Amino acid sequence: MEETIQEVINAVGGKDNIDSCTNCMTRLRLSLKDKNNADHLQIKRISGVFGVIETDQQLQIVLGPGKAQKAAEVLKNLVA
């Protein structure tokens, strides 16, 4: 999981571009400082990622049931 999250961090413009991170059952939800730095195509190519959804407030990365919480924990540790 740590390798996958490191790839996500790189694809969204690095840890300095991540403002906050939350999750639901299936999605990792990122608030980014600059959404233009996120490479959606690169994120979709990461093993274990099922999709990317962008809203006005968040970039949501679909990981599947039960994986988003662990991903959020790993991401928070890596960007701390």
mmCIF file of the N, C-alpha and C atoms, coordinates in Angstrom:
data_MODEL
# 
_entry.id   MODEL 
# 
loop_
_atom_site.group_PDB 
_atom_site.id 
_atom_site.type_symbol 
_atom_site.label_atom_id 
_atom_site.label_alt_id 
_atom_site.label_comp_id 
_atom_site.label_asym_id 
_atom_site.label_entity_id 
_atom_site.label_seq_id 
_atom_site.pdbx_PDB_ins_code 
_atom_site.Cartn_x 
_atom_site.Cartn_y 
_atom_site.Cartn_z 
_atom_site.occupancy 
_atom_site.B_iso_or_equiv 
_atom_site.pdbx_formal_charge 
_atom_site.auth_seq_id 
_atom_site.auth_comp_id 
_atom_site.auth_asym_id 
_atom_site.auth_atom_id 
_atom_site.pdbx_PDB_model_num 
ATOM 1   N N  . MET A 1 1  ? 0.829   -1.200 0.000   1.00 0.00 ? 1  MET A N  1 
ATOM 2   C CA . MET A 1 1  ? 0.000   0.000  0.000   1.00 0.00 ? 1  MET A CA 1 
ATOM 3   C C  . MET A 1 1  ? 0.869   1.258  0.000   1.00 0.00 ? 1  MET A C  1 
ATOM 4   N N  . GLU A 1 2  ? 2.000   1.216  0.706   1.00 0.00 ? 2  GLU A N  1 
ATOM 5   C CA . GLU A 1 2  ? 2.847   2.403  0.792   1.00 0.00 ? 2  GLU A CA 1 
ATOM 6   C C  . GLU A 1 2  ? 3.380   2.813  -0.586  1.00 0.00 ? 2  GLU A C  1 
ATOM 7   N N  . GLU A 1 3  ? 3.735   1.824  -1.407  1.00 0.00 ? 3  GLU A N  1 
ATOM 8   C CA . GLU A 1 3  ? 4.232   2.125  -2.756  1.00 0.00 ? 3  GLU A CA 1 
ATOM 9   C C  . GLU A 1 3  ? 3.139   2.782  -3.599  1.00 0.00 ? 3  GLU A C  1 
ATOM 10  N N  . THR A 1 4  ? 1.926   2.265  -3.502  1.00 0.00 ? 4  THR A N  1 
ATOM 11  C CA . THR A 1 4  ? 0.797   2.842  -4.237  1.00 0.00 ? 4  THR A CA 1 
ATOM 12  C C  . THR A 1 4  ? 0.567   4.283  -3.816  1.00 0.00 ? 4  THR A C  1 
ATOM 13  N N  . ILE A 1 5  ? 0.591   4.544  -2.527  1.00 0.00 ? 5  ILE A N  1 
ATOM 14  C CA . ILE A 1 5  ? 0.345   5.895  -2.028  1.00 0.00 ? 5  ILE A CA 1 
ATOM 15  C C  . ILE A 1 5  ? 1.477   6.834  -2.416  1.00 0.00 ? 5  ILE A C  1 
ATOM 16  N N  . GLN A 1 6  ? 2.698   6.346  -2.446  1.00 0.00 ? 6  GLN A N  1 
ATOM 17  C CA . GLN A 1 6  ? 3.809   7.193  -2.888  1.00 0.00 ? 6  GLN A CA 1 
ATOM 18  C C  . GLN A 1 6  ? 3.617   7.586  -4.352  1.00 0.00 ? 6  GLN A C  1 
ATOM 19  N N  . GLU A 1 7  ? 3.115   6.663  -5.169  1.00 0.00 ? 7  GLU A N  1 
ATOM 20  C CA . GLU A 1 7  ? 2.815   6.975  -6.566  1.00 0.00 ? 7  GLU A CA 1 
ATOM 21  C C  . GLU A 1 7  ? 1.703   8.021  -6.660  1.00 0.00 ? 7  GLU A C  1 
ATOM 22  N N  . VAL A 1 8  ? 0.692   7.903  -5.806  1.00 0.00 ? 8  VAL A N  1 
ATOM 23  C CA . VAL A 1 8  ? -0.394  8.887  -5.778  1.00 0.00 ? 8  VAL A CA 1 
ATOM 24  C C  . VAL A 1 8  ? 0.162   10.259 -5.403  1.00 0.00 ? 8  VAL A C  1 
ATOM 25  N N  . ILE A 1 9  ? 0.990   10.312 -4.382  1.00 0.00 ? 9  ILE A N  1 
ATOM 26  C CA . ILE A 1 9  ? 1.578   11.584 -3.945  1.00 0.00 ? 9  ILE A CA 1 
ATOM 27  C C  . ILE A 1 9  ? 2.330   12.238 -5.098  1.00 0.00 ? 9  ILE A C  1 
ATOM 28  N N  . ASN A 1 10 ? 3.140   11.462 -5.795  1.00 0.00 ? 10 ASN A N  1 
ATOM 29  C CA . ASN A 1 10 ? 3.890   12.001 -6.929  1.00 0.00 ? 10 ASN A CA 1 
ATOM 30  C C  . ASN A 1 10 ? 2.960   12.497 -8.028  1.00 0.00 ? 10 ASN A C  1 
ATOM 31  N N  . ALA A 1 11 ? 1.887   11.750 -8.294  1.00 0.00 ? 11 ALA A N  1 
ATOM 32  C CA . ALA A 1 11 ? 0.969   12.083 -9.381  1.00 0.00 ? 11 ALA A CA 1 
ATOM 33  C C  . ALA A 1 11 ? 0.106   13.310 -9.090  1.00 0.00 ? 11 ALA A C  1 
ATOM 34  N N  . VAL A 1 12 ? -0.037  13.670 -7.827  1.00 0.00 ? 12 VAL A N  1 
ATOM 35  C CA . VAL A 1 12 ? -0.844  14.856 -7.498  1.00 0.00 ? 12 VAL A CA 1 
ATOM 36  C C  . VAL A 1 12 ? 0.017   16.099 -7.294  1.00 0.00 ? 12 VAL A C  1 
ATOM 37  N N  . GLY A 1 13 ? 1.302   15.989 -7.586  1.00 0.00 ? 13 GLY A N  1 
ATOM 38  C CA . GLY A 1 13 ? 2.165   17.162 -7.486  1.00 0.00 ? 13 GLY A CA 1 
ATOM 39  C C  . GLY A 1 13 ? 3.044   17.192 -6.251  1.00 0.00 ? 13 GLY A C  1 
ATOM 40  N N  . GLY A 1 14 ? 3.156   16.066 -5.563  1.00 0.00 ? 14 GLY A N  1 
ATOM 41  C CA . GLY A 1 14 ? 4.015   15.987 -4.388  1.00 0.00 ? 14 GLY A CA 1 
ATOM 42  C C  . GLY A 1 14 ? 3.286   16.284 -3.094  1.00 0.00 ? 14 GLY A C  1 
ATOM 43  N N  . LYS A 1 15 ? 3.934   15.943 -1.994  1.00 0.00 ? 15 LYS A N  1 
ATOM 44  C CA . LYS A 1 15 ? 3.278   16.093 -0.688  1.00 0.00 ? 15 LYS A CA 1 
ATOM 45  C C  . LYS A 1 15 ? 2.992   17.544 -0.339  1.00 0.00 ? 15 LYS A C  1 
ATOM 46  N N  . ASP A 1 16 ? 3.771   18.477 -0.878  1.00 0.00 ? 16 ASP A N  1 
ATOM 47  C CA . ASP A 1 16 ? 3.526   19.890 -0.589  1.00 0.00 ? 16 ASP A CA 1 
ATOM 48  C C  . ASP A 1 16 ? 2.250   20.408 -1.241  1.00 0.00 ? 16 ASP A C  1 
ATOM 49  N N  . ASN A 1 17 ? 1.714   19.657 -2.218  1.00 0.00 ? 17 ASN A N  1 
ATOM 50  C CA . ASN A 1 17 ? 0.478   20.069 -2.885  1.00 0.00 ? 17 ASN A CA 1 
ATOM 51  C C  . ASN A 1 17 ? -0.767  19.518 -2.184  1.00 0.00 ? 17 ASN A C  1 
ATOM 52  N N  . ILE A 1 18 ? -0.591  18.653 -1.202  1.00 0.00 ? 18 ILE A N  1 
ATOM 53  C CA . ILE A 1 18 ? -1.728  18.055 -0.495  1.00 0.00 ? 18 ILE A CA 1 
ATOM 54  C C  . ILE A 1 18 ? -2.059  18.899 0.728   1.00 0.00 ? 18 ILE A C  1 
ATOM 55  N N  . ASP A 1 19 ? -3.267  19.447 0.726   1.00 0.00 ? 19 ASP A N  1 
ATOM 56  C CA . ASP A 1 19 ? -3.725  20.284 1.833   1.00 0.00 ? 19 ASP A CA 1 
ATOM 57  C C  . ASP A 1 19 ? -4.314  19.430 2.952   1.00 0.00 ? 19 ASP A C  1 
ATOM 58  N N  . SER A 1 20 ? -5.147  18.441 2.573   1.00 0.00 ? 20 SER A N  1 
ATOM 59  C CA . SER A 1 20 ? -5.732  17.541 3.564   1.00 0.00 ? 20 SER A CA 1 
ATOM 60  C C  . SER A 1 20 ? -6.159  16.246 2.891   1.00 0.00 ? 20 SER A C  1 
ATOM 61  N N  . CYS A 1 21 ? -6.426  15.251 3.732   1.00 0.00 ? 21 CYS A N  1 
ATOM 62  C CA . CYS A 1 21 ? -6.793  13.926 3.242   1.00 0.00 ? 21 CYS A CA 1 
ATOM 63  C C  . CYS A 1 21 ? -7.870  13.340 4.144   1.00 0.00 ? 21 CYS A C  1 
ATOM 64  N N  . THR A 1 22 ? -8.931  12.828 3.524   1.00 0.00 ? 22 THR A N  1 
ATOM 65  C CA . THR A 1 22 ? -9.970  12.095 4.241   1.00 0.00 ? 22 THR A CA 1 
ATOM 66  C C  . THR A 1 22 ? -10.306 10.865 3.401   1.00 0.00 ? 22 THR A C  1 
ATOM 67  N N  . ASN A 1 23 ? -11.268 10.086 3.878   1.00 0.00 ? 23 ASN A N  1 
ATOM 68  C CA . ASN A 1 23 ? -11.678 8.924  3.101   1.00 0.00 ? 23 ASN A CA 1 
ATOM 69  C C  . ASN A 1 23 ? -13.118 8.557  3.404   1.00 0.00 ? 23 ASN A C  1 
ATOM 70  N N  . CYS A 1 24 ? -13.708 7.801  2.490   1.00 0.00 ? 24 CYS A N  1 
ATOM 71  C CA . CYS A 1 24 ? -14.972 7.123  2.749   1.00 0.00 ? 24 CYS A CA 1 
ATOM 72  C C  . CYS A 1 24 ? -14.673 5.636  2.565   1.00 0.00 ? 24 CYS A C  1 
ATOM 73  N N  . MET A 1 25 ? -15.661 4.807  2.411   1.00 0.00 ? 25 MET A N  1 
ATOM 74  C CA . MET A 1 25 ? -15.420 3.362  2.304   1.00 0.00 ? 25 MET A CA 1 
ATOM 75  C C  . MET A 1 25 ? -14.591 2.985  1.079   1.00 0.00 ? 25 MET A C  1 
ATOM 76  N N  . THR A 1 26 ? -14.770 3.692  -0.020  1.00 0.00 ? 26 THR A N  1 
ATOM 77  C CA . THR A 1 26 ? -14.115 3.287  -1.267  1.00 0.00 ? 26 THR A CA 1 
ATOM 78  C C  . THR A 1 26 ? -13.160 4.321  -1.844  1.00 0.00 ? 26 THR A C  1 
ATOM 79  N N  . ARG A 1 27 ? -13.163 5.533  -1.321  1.00 0.00 ? 27 ARG A N  1 
ATOM 80  C CA . ARG A 1 27 ? -12.398 6.614  -1.940  1.00 0.00 ? 27 ARG A CA 1 
ATOM 81  C C  . ARG A 1 27 ? -11.450 7.312  -0.976  1.00 0.00 ? 27 ARG A C  1 
ATOM 82  N N  . LEU A 1 28 ? -10.297 7.651  -1.517  1.00 0.00 ? 28 LEU A N  1 
ATOM 83  C CA . LEU A 1 28 ? -9.344  8.527  -0.852  1.00 0.00 ? 28 LEU A CA 1 
ATOM 84  C C  . LEU A 1 28 ? -9.671  9.929  -1.347  1.00 0.00 ? 28 LEU A C  1 
ATOM 85  N N  . ARG A 1 29 ? -9.953  10.845 -0.447  1.00 0.00 ? 29 ARG A N  1 
ATOM 86  C CA . ARG A 1 29 ? -10.389 12.196 -0.816  1.00 0.00 ? 29 ARG A CA 1 
ATOM 87  C C  . ARG A 1 29 ? -9.303  13.197 -0.448  1.00 0.00 ? 29 ARG A C  1 
ATOM 88  N N  . LEU A 1 30 ? -8.760  13.846 -1.473  1.00 0.00 ? 30 LEU A N  1 
ATOM 89  C CA . LEU A 1 30 ? -7.669  14.789 -1.274  1.00 0.00 ? 30 LEU A CA 1 
ATOM 90  C C  . LEU A 1 30 ? -8.110  16.206 -1.588  1.00 0.00 ? 30 LEU A C  1 
ATOM 91  N N  . SER A 1 31 ? -7.775  17.120 -0.710  1.00 0.00 ? 31 SER A N  1 
ATOM 92  C CA . SER A 1 31 ? -7.903  18.549 -0.996  1.00 0.00 ? 31 SER A CA 1 
ATOM 93  C C  . SER A 1 31 ? -6.511  19.011 -1.394  1.00 0.00 ? 31 SER A C  1 
ATOM 94  N N  . LEU A 1 32 ? -6.408  19.546 -2.601  1.00 0.00 ? 32 LEU A N  1 
ATOM 95  C CA . LEU A 1 32 ? -5.111  19.951 -3.131  1.00 0.00 ? 32 LEU A CA 1 
ATOM 96  C C  . LEU A 1 32 ? -4.983  21.462 -3.154  1.00 0.00 ? 32 LEU A C  1 
ATOM 97  N N  . LYS A 1 33 ? -3.778  21.941 -2.978  1.00 0.00 ? 33 LYS A N  1 
ATOM 98  C CA . LYS A 1 33 ? -3.522  23.380 -3.048  1.00 0.00 ? 33 LYS A CA 1 
ATOM 99  C C  . LYS A 1 33 ? -3.663  23.872 -4.482  1.00 0.00 ? 33 LYS A C  1 
ATOM 100 N N  . ASP A 1 34 ? -3.213  23.067 -5.450  1.00 0.00 ? 34 ASP A N  1 
ATOM 101 C CA . ASP A 1 34 ? -3.330  23.413 -6.868  1.00 0.00 ? 34 ASP A CA 1 
ATOM 102 C C  . ASP A 1 34 ? -3.737  22.169 -7.643  1.00 0.00 ? 34 ASP A C  1 
ATOM 103 N N  . LYS A 1 35 ? -5.012  22.085 -8.019  1.00 0.00 ? 35 LYS A N  1 
ATOM 104 C CA . LYS A 1 35 ? -5.532  20.918 -8.735  1.00 0.00 ? 35 LYS A CA 1 
ATOM 105 C C  . LYS A 1 35 ? -4.869  20.728 -10.095 1.00 0.00 ? 35 LYS A C  1 
ATOM 106 N N  . ASN A 1 36 ? -4.337  21.806 -10.657 1.00 0.00 ? 36 ASN A N  1 
ATOM 107 C CA . ASN A 1 36 ? -3.701  21.712 -11.971 1.00 0.00 ? 36 ASN A CA 1 
ATOM 108 C C  . ASN A 1 36 ? -2.430  20.874 -11.941 1.00 0.00 ? 36 ASN A C  1 
ATOM 109 N N  . ASN A 1 37 ? -1.877  20.640 -10.773 1.00 0.00 ? 37 ASN A N  1 
ATOM 110 C CA . ASN A 1 37 ? -0.666  19.823 -10.651 1.00 0.00 ? 37 ASN A CA 1 
ATOM 111 C C  . ASN A 1 37 ? -0.967  18.327 -10.648 1.00 0.00 ? 37 ASN A C  1 
ATOM 112 N N  . ALA A 1 38 ? -2.230  17.952 -10.546 1.00 0.00 ? 38 ALA A N  1 
ATOM 113 C CA . ALA A 1 38 ? -2.605  16.537 -10.502 1.00 0.00 ? 38 ALA A CA 1 
ATOM 114 C C  . ALA A 1 38 ? -2.709  15.978 -11.920 1.00 0.00 ? 38 ALA A C  1 
ATOM 115 N N  . ASP A 1 39 ? -2.068  14.844 -12.145 1.00 0.00 ? 39 ASP A N  1 
ATOM 116 C CA . ASP A 1 39 ? -2.084  14.160 -13.438 1.00 0.00 ? 39 ASP A CA 1 
ATOM 117 C C  . ASP A 1 39 ? -3.075  12.997 -13.352 1.00 0.00 ? 39 ASP A C  1 
ATOM 118 N N  . HIS A 1 40 ? -4.306  13.239 -13.800 1.00 0.00 ? 40 HIS A N  1 
ATOM 119 C CA . HIS A 1 40 ? -5.370  12.241 -13.684 1.00 0.00 ? 40 HIS A CA 1 
ATOM 120 C C  . HIS A 1 40 ? -5.016  10.944 -14.400 1.00 0.00 ? 40 HIS A C  1 
ATOM 121 N N  . LEU A 1 41 ? -4.431  11.055 -15.581 1.00 0.00 ? 41 LEU A N  1 
ATOM 122 C CA . LEU A 1 41 ? -4.075  9.865  -16.346 1.00 0.00 ? 41 LEU A CA 1 
ATOM 123 C C  . LEU A 1 41 ? -3.033  9.027  -15.605 1.00 0.00 ? 41 LEU A C  1 
ATOM 124 N N  . GLN A 1 42 ? -2.060  9.681  -15.033 1.00 0.00 ? 42 GLN A N  1 
ATOM 125 C CA . GLN A 1 42 ? -1.035  8.971  -14.265 1.00 0.00 ? 42 GLN A CA 1 
ATOM 126 C C  . GLN A 1 42 ? -1.654  8.288  -13.045 1.00 0.00 ? 42 GLN A C  1 
ATOM 127 N N  . ILE A 1 43 ? -2.575  8.968  -12.378 1.00 0.00 ? 43 ILE A N  1 
ATOM 128 C CA . ILE A 1 43 ? -3.239  8.378  -11.204 1.00 0.00 ? 43 ILE A CA 1 
ATOM 129 C C  . ILE A 1 43 ? -4.016  7.129  -11.610 1.00 0.00 ? 43 ILE A C  1 
ATOM 130 N N  . LYS A 1 44 ? -4.746  7.203  -12.727 1.00 0.00 ? 44 LYS A N  1 
ATOM 131 C CA . LYS A 1 44 ? -5.546  6.063  -13.187 1.00 0.00 ? 44 LYS A CA 1 
ATOM 132 C C  . LYS A 1 44 ? -4.686  4.857  -13.540 1.00 0.00 ? 44 LYS A C  1 
ATOM 133 N N  . ARG A 1 45 ? -3.434  5.086  -13.898 1.00 0.00 ? 45 ARG A N  1 
ATOM 134 C CA . ARG A 1 45 ? -2.527  3.994  -14.270 1.00 0.00 ? 45 ARG A CA 1 
ATOM 135 C C  . ARG A 1 45 ? -1.906  3.286  -13.064 1.00 0.00 ? 45 ARG A C  1 
ATOM 136 N N  . ILE A 1 46 ? -2.079  3.841  -11.882 1.00 0.00 ? 46 ILE A N  1 
ATOM 137 C CA . ILE A 1 46 ? -1.496  3.249  -10.674 1.00 0.00 ? 46 ILE A CA 1 
ATOM 138 C C  . ILE A 1 46 ? -2.254  1.967  -10.323 1.00 0.00 ? 46 ILE A C  1 
ATOM 139 N N  . SER A 1 47 ? -1.501  0.918  -10.063 1.00 0.00 ? 47 SER A N  1 
ATOM 140 C CA . SER A 1 47 ? -2.097  -0.361 -9.694  1.00 0.00 ? 47 SER A CA 1 
ATOM 141 C C  . SER A 1 47 ? -2.954  -0.197 -8.437  1.00 0.00 ? 47 SER A C  1 
ATOM 142 N N  . GLY A 1 48 ? -4.189  -0.690 -8.496  1.00 0.00 ? 48 GLY A N  1 
ATOM 143 C CA . GLY A 1 48 ? -5.092  -0.595 -7.359  1.00 0.00 ? 48 GLY A CA 1 
ATOM 144 C C  . GLY A 1 48 ? -6.046  0.577  -7.421  1.00 0.00 ? 48 GLY A C  1 
ATOM 145 N N  . VAL A 1 49 ? -5.834  1.491  -8.380  1.00 0.00 ? 49 VAL A N  1 
ATOM 146 C CA . VAL A 1 49 ? -6.728  2.642  -8.545  1.00 0.00 ? 49 VAL A CA 1 
ATOM 147 C C  . VAL A 1 49 ? -7.783  2.289  -9.589  1.00 0.00 ? 49 VAL A C  1 
ATOM 148 N N  . PHE A 1 50 ? -9.056  2.449  -9.218  1.00 0.00 ? 50 PHE A N  1 
ATOM 149 C CA . PHE A 1 50 ? -10.156 2.121  -10.119 1.00 0.00 ? 50 PHE A CA 1 
ATOM 150 C C  . PHE A 1 50 ? -10.711 3.332  -10.849 1.00 0.00 ? 50 PHE A C  1 
ATOM 151 N N  . GLY A 1 51 ? -10.379 4.525  -10.387 1.00 0.00 ? 51 GLY A N  1 
ATOM 152 C CA . GLY A 1 51 ? -10.877 5.724  -11.050 1.00 0.00 ? 51 GLY A CA 1 
ATOM 153 C C  . GLY A 1 51 ? -10.523 6.978  -10.288 1.00 0.00 ? 51 GLY A C  1 
ATOM 154 N N  . VAL A 1 52 ? -10.758 8.111  -10.959 1.00 0.00 ? 52 VAL A N  1 
ATOM 155 C CA . VAL A 1 52 ? -10.484 9.426  -10.381 1.00 0.00 ? 52 VAL A CA 1 
ATOM 156 C C  . VAL A 1 52 ? -11.697 10.308 -10.632 1.00 0.00 ? 52 VAL A C  1 
ATOM 157 N N  . ILE A 1 53 ? -12.143 10.987 -9.594  1.00 0.00 ? 53 ILE A N  1 
ATOM 158 C CA . ILE A 1 53 ? -13.284 11.899 -9.693  1.00 0.00 ? 53 ILE A CA 1 
ATOM 159 C C  . ILE A 1 53 ? -12.854 13.236 -9.123  1.00 0.00 ? 53 ILE A C  1 
ATOM 160 N N  . GLU A 1 54 ? -13.100 14.300 -9.888  1.00 0.00 ? 54 GLU A N  1 
ATOM 161 C CA . GLU A 1 54 ? -12.752 15.634 -9.401  1.00 0.00 ? 54 GLU A CA 1 
ATOM 162 C C  . GLU A 1 54 ? -14.027 16.415 -9.128  1.00 0.00 ? 54 GLU A C  1 
ATOM 163 N N  . THR A 1 55 ? -14.110 16.978 -7.934  1.00 0.00 ? 55 THR A N  1 
ATOM 164 C CA . THR A 1 55 ? -15.213 17.866 -7.582  1.00 0.00 ? 55 THR A CA 1 
ATOM 165 C C  . THR A 1 55 ? -14.629 19.261 -7.378  1.00 0.00 ? 55 THR A C  1 
ATOM 166 N N  . ASP A 1 56 ? -15.473 20.213 -7.065  1.00 0.00 ? 56 ASP A N  1 
ATOM 167 C CA . ASP A 1 56 ? -14.980 21.569 -6.806  1.00 0.00 ? 56 ASP A CA 1 
ATOM 168 C C  . ASP A 1 56 ? -14.004 21.597 -5.637  1.00 0.00 ? 56 ASP A C  1 
ATOM 169 N N  . GLN A 1 57 ? -14.233 20.748 -4.659  1.00 0.00 ? 57 GLN A N  1 
ATOM 170 C CA . GLN A 1 57 ? -13.454 20.795 -3.424  1.00 0.00 ? 57 GLN A CA 1 
ATOM 171 C C  . GLN A 1 57 ? -12.391 19.707 -3.302  1.00 0.00 ? 57 GLN A C  1 
ATOM 172 N N  . GLN A 1 58 ? -12.559 18.589 -4.027  1.00 0.00 ? 58 GLN A N  1 
ATOM 173 C CA . GLN A 1 58 ? -11.688 17.439 -3.780  1.00 0.00 ? 58 GLN A CA 1 
ATOM 174 C C  . GLN A 1 58 ? -11.308 16.699 -5.057  1.00 0.00 ? 58 GLN A C  1 
ATOM 175 N N  . LEU A 1 59 ? -10.209 15.977 -4.943  1.00 0.00 ? 59 LEU A N  1 
ATOM 176 C CA . LEU A 1 59 ? -9.840  14.968 -5.920  1.00 0.00 ? 59 LEU A CA 1 
ATOM 177 C C  . LEU A 1 59 ? -10.077 13.636 -5.217  1.00 0.00 ? 59 LEU A C  1 
ATOM 178 N N  . GLN A 1 60 ? -10.972 12.825 -5.765  1.00 0.00 ? 60 GLN A N  1 
ATOM 179 C CA . GLN A 1 60 ? -11.322 11.556 -5.136  1.00 0.00 ? 60 GLN A CA 1 
ATOM 180 C C  . GLN A 1 60 ? -10.718 10.416 -5.947  1.00 0.00 ? 60 GLN A C  1 
ATOM 181 N N  . ILE A 1 61 ? -9.975  9.568  -5.278  1.00 0.00 ? 61 ILE A N  1 
ATOM 182 C CA . ILE A 1 61 ? -9.314  8.441  -5.923  1.00 0.00 ? 61 ILE A CA 1 
ATOM 183 C C  . ILE A 1 61 ? -10.017 7.172  -5.459  1.00 0.00 ? 61 ILE A C  1 
ATOM 184 N N  . VAL A 1 62 ? -10.635 6.464  -6.404  1.00 0.00 ? 62 VAL A N  1 
ATOM 185 C CA . VAL A 1 62 ? -11.416 5.272  -6.088  1.00 0.00 ? 62 VAL A CA 1 
ATOM 186 C C  . VAL A 1 62 ? -10.469 4.083  -5.941  1.00 0.00 ? 62 VAL A C  1 
ATOM 187 N N  . LEU A 1 63 ? -10.468 3.494  -4.742  1.00 0.00 ? 63 LEU A N  1 
ATOM 188 C CA . LEU A 1 63 ? -9.578  2.374  -4.430  1.00 0.00 ? 63 LEU A CA 1 
ATOM 189 C C  . LEU A 1 63 ? -10.326 1.075  -4.167  1.00 0.00 ? 63 LEU A C  1 
ATOM 190 N N  . GLY A 1 64 ? -11.609 1.161  -3.912  1.00 0.00 ? 64 GLY A N  1 
ATOM 191 C CA . GLY A 1 64 ? -12.395 -0.033 -3.639  1.00 0.00 ? 64 GLY A CA 1 
ATOM 192 C C  . GLY A 1 64 ? -12.687 -0.191 -2.159  1.00 0.00 ? 64 GLY A C  1 
ATOM 193 N N  . PRO A 1 65 ? -13.652 -1.071 -1.849  1.00 0.00 ? 65 PRO A N  1 
ATOM 194 C CA . PRO A 1 65 ? -14.090 -1.265 -0.473  1.00 0.00 ? 65 PRO A CA 1 
ATOM 195 C C  . PRO A 1 65 ? -12.959 -1.692 0.461   1.00 0.00 ? 65 PRO A C  1 
ATOM 196 N N  . GLY A 1 66 ? -12.882 -1.017 1.600   1.00 0.00 ? 66 GLY A N  1 
ATOM 197 C CA . GLY A 1 66 ? -11.937 -1.398 2.632   1.00 0.00 ? 66 GLY A CA 1 
ATOM 198 C C  . GLY A 1 66 ? -10.510 -0.918 2.448   1.00 0.00 ? 66 GLY A C  1 
ATOM 199 N N  . LYS A 1 67 ? -10.168 -0.373 1.299   1.00 0.00 ? 67 LYS A N  1 
ATOM 200 C CA . LYS A 1 67 ? -8.788  0.039  1.047   1.00 0.00 ? 67 LYS A CA 1 
ATOM 201 C C  . LYS A 1 67 ? -8.549  1.521  1.299   1.00 0.00 ? 67 LYS A C  1 
ATOM 202 N N  . ALA A 1 68 ? -9.581  2.320  1.216   1.00 0.00 ? 68 ALA A N  1 
ATOM 203 C CA . ALA A 1 68 ? -9.425  3.769  1.331   1.00 0.00 ? 68 ALA A CA 1 
ATOM 204 C C  . ALA A 1 68 ? -8.965  4.198  2.725   1.00 0.00 ? 68 ALA A C  1 
ATOM 205 N N  . GLN A 1 69 ? -9.460  3.555  3.756   1.00 0.00 ? 69 GLN A N  1 
ATOM 206 C CA . GLN A 1 69 ? -9.062  3.940  5.117   1.00 0.00 ? 69 GLN A CA 1 
ATOM 207 C C  . GLN A 1 69 ? -7.576  3.676  5.340   1.00 0.00 ? 69 GLN A C  1 
ATOM 208 N N  . LYS A 1 70 ? -7.100  2.516  4.943   1.00 0.00 ? 70 LYS A N  1 
ATOM 209 C CA . LYS A 1 70 ? -5.679  2.191  5.086   1.00 0.00 ? 70 LYS A CA 1 
ATOM 210 C C  . LYS A 1 70 ? -4.841  3.154  4.249   1.00 0.00 ? 70 LYS A C  1 
ATOM 211 N N  . ALA A 1 71 ? -5.301  3.466  3.040   1.00 0.00 ? 71 ALA A N  1 
ATOM 212 C CA . ALA A 1 71 ? -4.584  4.393  2.168   1.00 0.00 ? 71 ALA A CA 1 
ATOM 213 C C  . ALA A 1 71 ? -4.481  5.767  2.810   1.00 0.00 ? 71 ALA A C  1 
ATOM 214 N N  . ALA A 1 72 ? -5.557  6.236  3.427   1.00 0.00 ? 72 ALA A N  1 
ATOM 215 C CA . ALA A 1 72 ? -5.547  7.544  4.086   1.00 0.00 ? 72 ALA A CA 1 
ATOM 216 C C  . ALA A 1 72 ? -4.561  7.554  5.250   1.00 0.00 ? 72 ALA A C  1 
ATOM 217 N N  . GLU A 1 73 ? -4.515  6.478  6.011   1.00 0.00 ? 73 GLU A N  1 
ATOM 218 C CA . GLU A 1 73 ? -3.575  6.388  7.136   1.00 0.00 ? 73 GLU A CA 1 
ATOM 219 C C  . GLU A 1 73 ? -2.131  6.432  6.640   1.00 0.00 ? 73 GLU A C  1 
ATOM 220 N N  . VAL A 1 74 ? -1.844  5.679  5.589   1.00 0.00 ? 74 VAL A N  1 
ATOM 221 C CA . VAL A 1 74 ? -0.491  5.651  5.024   1.00 0.00 ? 74 VAL A CA 1 
ATOM 222 C C  . VAL A 1 74 ? -0.122  7.023  4.480   1.00 0.00 ? 74 VAL A C  1 
ATOM 223 N N  . LEU A 1 75 ? -1.045  7.647  3.748   1.00 0.00 ? 75 LEU A N  1 
ATOM 224 C CA . LEU A 1 75 ? -0.774  8.963  3.166   1.00 0.00 ? 75 LEU A CA 1 
ATOM 225 C C  . LEU A 1 75 ? -0.502  9.992  4.256   1.00 0.00 ? 75 LEU A C  1 
ATOM 226 N N  . LYS A 1 76 ? -1.301  9.999  5.288   1.00 0.00 ? 76 LYS A N  1 
ATOM 227 C CA . LYS A 1 76 ? -1.104  10.968 6.372   1.00 0.00 ? 76 LYS A CA 1 
ATOM 228 C C  . LYS A 1 76 ? 0.266   10.798 7.026   1.00 0.00 ? 76 LYS A C  1 
ATOM 229 N N  . ASN A 1 77 ? 0.721   9.561  7.163   1.00 0.00 ? 77 ASN A N  1 
ATOM 230 C CA . ASN A 1 77 ? 2.048   9.318  7.734   1.00 0.00 ? 77 ASN A CA 1 
ATOM 231 C C  . ASN A 1 77 ? 3.158   9.785  6.801   1.00 0.00 ? 77 ASN A C  1 
ATOM 232 N N  . LEU A 1 78 ? 2.974   9.618  5.501   1.00 0.00 ? 78 LEU A N  1 
ATOM 233 C CA . LEU A 1 78 ? 4.006   9.991  4.539   1.00 0.00 ? 78 LEU A CA 1 
ATOM 234 C C  . LEU A 1 78 ? 4.122   11.496 4.340   1.00 0.00 ? 78 LEU A C  1 
ATOM 235 N N  . VAL A 1 79 ? 3.027   12.218 4.497   1.00 0.00 ? 79 VAL A N  1 
ATOM 236 C CA . VAL A 1 79 ? 3.078   13.668 4.264   1.00 0.00 ? 79 VAL A CA 1 
ATOM 237 C C  . VAL A 1 79 ? 3.253   14.467 5.548   1.00 0.00 ? 79 VAL A C  1 
ATOM 238 N N  . ALA A 1 80 ? 3.245   13.789 6.681   1.00 0.00 ? 80 ALA A N  1 
ATOM 239 C CA . ALA A 1 80 ? 3.389   14.478 7.975   1.00 0.00 ? 80 ALA A CA 1 
ATOM 240 C C  . ALA A 1 80 ? 4.760   15.110 8.124   1.00 0.00 ? 80 ALA A C  1 
# 
